[in-house]
Amino acid sequence: MIIDEFRANQGRVGGPFEGAPLMHHRGRKRGREDVPPVMFLPSDDDRDVMYIFASKNGAPDNPAWYHNLVDAGTADVEVGTDNFPVSVSKVTEPERGR
């Protein structure tokens, strides 16, 4: 339903996915295309960079699409009415000394 709303409203949806882009990727096991809405934060330093959050609503593990993206290294992002290829790299917080 979110994808239908996204496309019917030129990339705008309400509710918890307001402002969220769609991330096109292929599953590692079945090879099927999946298009989940994802939460993101644009980079302050580079307008071509966006940080995607694989939070799974605060669960201790990552959603399956996270592993698909990291393994593939590429995906397509749909923002508004634009669709473009992206490269994927894993960003982690550095460990802090005790």
C-alpha positions in Angstrom: 0.0 0.0 0.0 2.9 2.4 0.8 4.4 1.9 -2.7 1.0 2.5 -4.4 0.6 5.7 -2.3 4.2 6.8 -3.1 3.7 6.4 -6.8 0.2 7.9 -6.9 1.4 11.0 -5.1 4.7 11.7 -6.9 6.8 10.1 -4.2 5.0 11.6 -1.2 3.4 9.5 1.6 2.1 10.2 5.0 2.5 8.5 8.3 5.7 6.9 9.6 7.2 6.8 6.1 6.7 10.4 5.2 9.6 11.6 3.2 11.0 8.1 2.8 12.5 6.9 -0.5 12.0 3.5 -2.0 15.0 1.2 -2.2 15.0 -1.3 -5.1 17.2 -4.4 -4.6 17.3 -8.1 -5.4 17.1 -10.8 -2.8 20.2 -12.9 -2.2 18.4 -16.2 -2.1 15.4 -16.0 -4.5 16.6 -13.2 -6.7 13.3 -11.4 -6.6 13.1 -7.6 -6.7 12.0 -6.0 -3.4 11.1 -2.3 -3.0 10.8 -1.4 0.7 10.4 2.2 1.9 13.4 3.1 4.0 14.2 5.7 6.6 17.2 8.0 5.6 19.1 11.1 6.5 20.7 13.2 3.8 24.4 14.1 4.3 25.2 17.6 5.5 28.4 17.6 3.6 27.5 15.9 0.2 24.2 16.2 -1.5 24.8 12.9 -3.3 25.1 10.9 -0.1 22.2 9.6 2.0 22.4 7.4 5.0 19.8 4.6 5.1 18.8 3.2 8.5 18.2 -0.6 8.8 16.6 -0.3 12.2 13.8 -2.8 11.9 11.8 -0.8 14.4 14.5 -1.1 17.0 14.9 -4.9 16.8 18.3 -6.3 17.8 18.9 -7.7 14.2 18.9 -6.1 10.8 16.1 -6.5 8.2 16.8 -9.0 5.3 17.1 -6.1 2.8 20.1 -4.8 4.7 22.1 -7.9 4.1 20.9 -7.9 0.4 22.2 -4.3 0.0 25.5 -4.9 1.7 26.2 -8.1 -0.3 25.2 -6.5 -3.6 27.0 -3.2 -3.1 24.5 -1.5 -5.5 20.8 -0.7 -5.6 18.4 1.8 -7.1 16.7 4.5 -5.1 13.3 6.1 -5.9 13.0 9.6 -4.5 9.9 11.5 -5.6 9.6 10.8 -9.3 13.3 10.2 -9.8 14.9 6.8 -9.8 18.7 6.5 -9.8 21.4 3.9 -9.2 23.4 4.1 -5.9 26.5 2.4 -4.5 26.1 0.9 -1.1 28.7 0.9 1.7 28.3 -0.1 5.3 28.9 2.6 7.9 29.4 1.7 11.5 30.1 3.7 14.6 33.7 3.3 15.8 34.2 1.5 19.0 34.8 3.7 22.0 37.6 3.1 24.5 36.6 2.1 28.0 
